[in-house]
Amino acid sequence: MATPNQFLKFVDDNAETFIKRLGEAVAIPRQVRAFIVSGDSSYRPDVFRMSAWLDGQLKSLGVATKLVDLGKHVMDDQELPLPPAILGRIGDDPKKKTVLIYGHYDVQPAQKSDGWDTEPFTLAVDEKTGQMIGRGSTDDKGPILGWLNVLEAHKTLGLELPVNLRFCFEGMEESGSEGLDDLIKTEITKGKESWFDGVDCVCISDNYWLNTRTPCLTYGLRGLVYFKITISGPARDLHSGGFGRMVHEPMTDMVNILSKLVAPDGTILVPGVDDLVPAAQDEEIAIYEKLDYSVQDVEDAIGAPVTLSQDKVSVLMGRMRLPALSIHGIEGAFSGPGAKTVIPASVSGKFSIRIVPPQTPEEVDALVQTYIEQEFAKLHSKNTLKIENLHNGRPWAADPKHWNYEAAIRATEAVYKRSPDLTREGGSIPVTLSFAERLGVNVLLLPMGRGDDGAHSTNEKLDRSNFIEGTKLLGTYLYEVGAIKA
């Protein structure tokens, strides 16, 4: 089933309109606050505003929708409502395949003071480079709007969609997708009444090319175990001039503990964690050797020559098939300008471990908790230690030889005139495994953005060409799926 030329032309002709809509999505809701952050309780109302905007967009394009209340959870000692999931449906032709589209409308925190060159929640379009800079532009608002672009083109042109579509958009992906797995479990018990009834495959666009030149399809993701360590001592903050070298300082204990987690070369120091992963065999190593990727690609993406190795395979394995422990920050510590001489009464350190098959969150959690308790005991500190597992996600892998991937390969070749790399990815999207196991279907990760987009970082961007050609890719993928015989 060939992709209609009028669809491709419509995307080109309406590029500026699509970019304007992306700007609206990035900015929502600027009139109240400049954040759509699910992981910050003070900004939770804004996530709800984003859900209402997206729901309205879908309805205007002919999608029947339902906002699903996912309940509540406790965060920062407050009971908060979870942002709603948006379920959508368009098309019920039994002769067509049914594709479930997933995306998330929440984003990571951002402030200009973090080092942004522009206001994070105002989409800045560099006409010279084509870069569209703004929080959420590539993760994951740009890809979601790519699907809206596809729908708008078909509605405006009067074209029939080649497949039935189902949508599942959430607002808690950046905080562990709380509530979503329960929704999926509940929905599949409804039989013909389920919004997921009849789904043949799943497509997710929430990842990126390995580099800036070669499209890819992703068939595996690392899981995640996220920890928060809190060390508390004095009843209040102290002055170092009055109490330095008189008391056990929580910050000193925290720095000691964090230093025992990971070595400078990336080796995880928690006993047993690295040992859970078998060594790569020659056949697997050959896969990494063939990928269009280099150490220079990493250095270009991060803007500095700081890779752990100059060996391409080692670097790729570090991203795709080995666990990684990263320390993210310390709360309660002085970080402002000047020379404040405070001894914090309590500090919290946050770190995560990206896990890979056959690791599970449960076994890694047990190893980490035991190790930290043992290391803290060695300090002989009178402070108190609290370890929290904030959220888990299991690793996932799919069959890249499935017809879902074959359709995406053909679509990529049609749009980009080259075959995509088949990759595993270093990030985590918990819902991939939920959809694969609960629905029993193949899940495809079909990225829109490039490897240097800087998701979660300062100056996050999506290139104009990737947004427009990526919209064509999403639409062409649907036509390739529609051409597959049952």
SVG drawing of the C-alpha trace seen along z (x, -y; Angstrom):
<svg xmlns="http://www.w3.org/2000/svg" viewBox="-18 -36 58 52">
<polyline fill="none" stroke="black" stroke-width="0.4" points="0.0,0.0 1.8,-3.1 1.8,-6.2 -0.3,-8.8 1.8,-11.6 -0.8,-14.2 -0.1,-13.2 3.6,-13.8 3.0,-17.1 0.5,-18.2 3.2,-17.6 5.7,-19.8 3.1,-22.5 2.0,-22.7 5.3,-22.5 5.1,-26.0 1.6,-25.3 2.9,-22.1 5.9,-23.9 3.5,-26.6 1.5,-23.9 4.6,-22.4 5.4,-25.8 2.0,-25.9 2.6,-22.5 6.0,-23.4 4.7,-26.6 1.6,-25.2 0.7,-26.6 3.0,-29.7 0.3,-31.9 0.4,-30.0 3.8,-28.4 6.5,-27.4 6.6,-23.7 4.8,-20.5 6.6,-18.4 4.9,-15.3 7.7,-14.7 7.2,-18.1 4.2,-18.4 4.0,-22.2 3.5,-21.9 1.0,-19.0 -1.9,-21.3 0.0,-22.1 0.2,-18.5 -3.6,-18.4 -3.7,-21.5 -1.5,-19.8 -3.7,-16.7 -6.8,-18.9 -5.0,-20.6 -3.9,-17.3 -7.4,-15.8 -8.9,-18.7 -6.5,-18.4 -7.3,-14.7 -11.1,-15.4 -10.7,-18.1 -9.1,-15.6 -11.8,-13.0 -10.5,-10.8 -12.9,-9.5 -11.2,-10.0 -11.6,-9.2 -9.6,-10.8 -9.0,-8.0 -8.5,-8.9 -5.5,-6.9 -6.1,-7.6 -3.7,-9.2 -0.2,-8.8 1.9,-10.2 4.7,-12.6 6.6,-15.0 4.4,-13.9 1.3,-15.0 -1.4,-12.9 -1.7,-14.1 -3.9,-13.1 -2.2,-11.3 -2.5,-13.0 -5.1,-11.3 -4.2,-8.9 -5.8,-9.8 -7.2,-6.8 -8.2,-7.4 -9.8,-5.5 -10.3,-6.2 -11.3,-3.5 -13.0,-0.1 -12.6,1.7 -12.2,5.4 -10.3,5.8 -7.6,3.4 -4.8,3.9 -5.1,2.0 -2.0,0.0 -1.7,-1.3 0.2,-4.5 1.8,-5.5 3.4,-8.7 3.8,-10.9 2.9,-14.6 4.9,-15.3 8.5,-16.6 11.6,-17.0 12.2,-20.1 13.9,-23.1 14.9,-26.6 17.0,-29.1 19.4,-29.3 20.2,-25.6 22.3,-26.8 19.8,-27.2 20.6,-29.6 16.9,-30.4 13.8,-30.2 13.1,-26.5 9.4,-26.8 9.4,-29.0 10.1,-27.2 13.1,-28.9 13.5,-28.1 17.0,-28.7 16.3,-29.4 20.0,-28.8 20.4,-25.4 16.8,-24.3 17.0,-23.4 13.8,-23.9 14.9,-24.4 12.5,-23.9 11.8,-21.5 9.8,-18.6 10.5,-19.3 11.9,-15.9 10.9,-14.2 8.0,-13.6 5.8,-16.4 7.4,-16.5 6.7,-12.9 3.2,-13.1 2.4,-16.0 3.9,-14.0 0.9,-11.7 -1.5,-14.7 0.1,-16.0 -0.7,-12.6 -4.3,-12.8 -4.7,-16.4 -3.4,-15.6 -5.8,-12.7 -8.8,-14.6 -8.1,-17.7 -7.4,-15.7 -10.3,-13.3 -8.0,-10.3 -8.9,-7.1 -6.4,-5.9 -4.8,-2.7 -5.2,-1.2 -7.3,-1.5 -5.6,-3.6 -5.7,-3.4 -3.9,-6.0 -2.6,-5.9 -0.9,-9.1 0.2,-9.6 1.5,-12.3 3.7,-10.4 6.4,-8.8 9.1,-10.9 8.2,-9.8 7.9,-6.0 4.5,-5.8 2.7,-5.4 -0.8,-4.1 -0.4,-3.1 0.3,0.6 -2.9,0.9 -4.8,-0.8 -3.6,1.6 -4.4,4.6 -7.9,3.2 -8.5,2.5 -7.6,5.9 -10.2,7.5 -13.0,5.6 -12.9,7.8 -14.7,6.2 -15.3,3.0 -11.6,2.5 -9.9,-0.4 -7.1,2.0 -9.3,4.7 -8.0,6.0 -4.7,4.3 -2.2,6.0 1.0,4.1 2.3,1.1 4.3,-1.8 6.2,-4.2 8.2,-7.2 10.0,-8.2 13.7,-7.5 16.4,-8.8 18.8,-7.9 22.2,-6.8 23.8,-9.6 22.8,-12.6 22.6,-10.9 21.3,-7.4 17.7,-6.5 17.2,-3.5 14.6,-1.2 14.9,-0.2 14.1,3.3 15.4,3.2 15.5,0.9 17.3,0.9 15.2,1.0 15.6,-1.3 15.9,-1.2 15.8,-4.7 17.0,-5.3 16.9,-8.2 19.2,-8.1 18.5,-10.4 21.0,-11.0 19.8,-13.1 21.5,-14.2 21.0,-17.6 17.6,-19.0 18.4,-22.0 21.1,-23.4 24.3,-24.3 27.1,-26.9 30.4,-25.3 32.2,-27.8 30.3,-26.8 29.9,-23.1 32.5,-22.0 34.5,-18.9 32.1,-18.6 29.3,-16.6 28.7,-13.9 27.8,-15.8 25.2,-14.3 26.9,-15.8 30.2,-14.1 28.4,-10.8 26.5,-11.3 29.7,-12.0 31.3,-8.9 28.4,-6.7 28.0,-8.1 31.7,-7.6 31.3,-3.9 28.6,-3.3 30.5,-3.6 34.1,-3.8 35.4,-6.5 35.5,-3.9 31.8,-3.2 32.2,0.1 29.3,0.5 30.9,1.1 27.7,2.6 28.8,6.3 26.9,8.6 25.2,6.1 27.6,6.3 27.9,10.1 24.3,10.6 25.0,9.9 26.7,12.6 29.6,11.5 28.9,10.8 29.6,13.5 31.3,12.9 28.1,12.9 26.6,10.2 29.8,8.1 29.7,8.3 26.3,6.5 27.8,3.5 30.7,3.4 28.4,3.0 26.4,0.1 26.9,-3.3 28.2,-4.9 31.6,-6.1 33.2,-7.6 33.2,-10.9 29.4,-10.7 29.3,-10.5 31.7,-13.4 29.8,-15.5 26.5,-14.8 27.9,-15.7 30.2,-18.5 33.4,-17.2 35.9,-14.3 35.0,-12.5 34.0,-9.0 35.0,-6.2 36.8,-4.4 38.0,-5.1 36.7,-1.7 33.4,-1.9 32.1,1.5 32.9,0.8 31.1,-2.5 28.0,-1.0 27.8,1.9 28.0,-0.6 24.8,-2.2 22.9,0.8 23.7,4.0 25.5,3.2 24.0,1.8 24.9,-1.8 24.9,-3.6 24.5,-7.4 24.5,-9.9 22.0,-12.6 22.2,-15.1 22.0,-16.0 19.0,-17.7 19.4,-19.9 23.0,-21.0 24.0,-24.6 24.3,-25.3 23.8,-29.0 26.2,-31.9 28.5,-33.1 30.2,-31.2 27.6,-30.0 29.1,-28.0 26.1,-25.9 26.2,-22.3 23.0,-20.8 20.9,-18.9 19.6,-16.5 20.6,-15.7 19.2,-13.4 21.2,-11.8 19.5,-10.4 21.0,-7.9 19.7,-5.3 20.8,-2.0 19.9,-1.3 19.5,2.5 19.5,5.0 18.3,8.6 18.5,10.8 18.6,8.4 15.3,7.6 14.6,4.5 13.9,6.7 17.3,8.4 19.2,5.2 17.2,3.4 18.1,6.0 21.8,5.9 21.9,2.0 20.0,1.7 22.2,4.3 25.4,2.8 24.6,-0.8 23.6,0.3 26.9,2.1 28.9,-0.9 27.0,-3.3 27.7,-1.1 31.5,-1.3 31.3,-5.1 30.4,-4.6 28.2,-7.7 25.5,-8.7 23.4,-10.1 20.4,-8.1 20.1,-6.5 16.9,-6.0 16.9,-4.3 14.0,-4.6 13.3,-2.9 11.4,-5.6 10.4,-3.6 11.3,-0.5 11.2,0.5 12.1,3.8 14.3,4.1 12.6,5.0 13.5,6.6 11.4,7.4 11.7,9.5 13.2,7.2 12.2,9.8 8.5,9.3 6.3,7.8 5.9,4.7 9.6,4.0 9.6,5.0 7.0,2.4 9.0,-0.2 12.2,0.7 10.4,0.3 8.9,-3.1 12.3,-4.3 13.8,-3.3 11.0,-5.1 11.4,-8.4 15.1,-8.5 16.4,-6.4 18.5,-4.2 18.0,-1.2 17.8,-1.9 20.2,-0.6 18.6,1.9 19.5,0.9 19.0,1.5 18.7,-1.8 20.1,-2.9 17.0,-4.6 13.9,-3.2 10.2,-3.3 8.4,-1.1 5.2,-0.8 7.0,1.1 7.1,4.3 3.6,3.8 2.2,3.6 4.2,6.5 3.3,8.8 -0.3,7.6 -1.4,7.4 0.8,10.1 1.8,8.1 5.0,6.8 6.2,3.4 8.2,1.1 10.2,-1.9 10.3,-4.2 12.3,-7.4 11.8,-10.8 14.7,-12.7 18.5,-12.6 21.2,-11.4 22.2,-15.0 18.8,-16.3 19.7,-16.5 16.5,-15.1 16.6,-15.7 19.4,-18.2 19.8,-21.9 18.9,-23.3 16.8,-20.2 16.0,-20.4 14.3,-18.7 15.6,-19.4 13.0,-20.8 13.9,-18.2 13.4,-15.4 10.0,-16.8 8.8,-17.1 10.4,-14.0 9.6,-12.2 5.9,-13.0 6.2,-11.5 7.8,-8.4 5.0,-7.9 2.4,-8.1 4.3,-5.9 4.8,-3.3 1.0,-3.1 0.7,-2.5 3.3,0.2 1.5,1.9 -1.8,1.5 -0.2,3.4 0.5,6.5 -1.9,9.3 -3.5,10.9"/>
</svg>
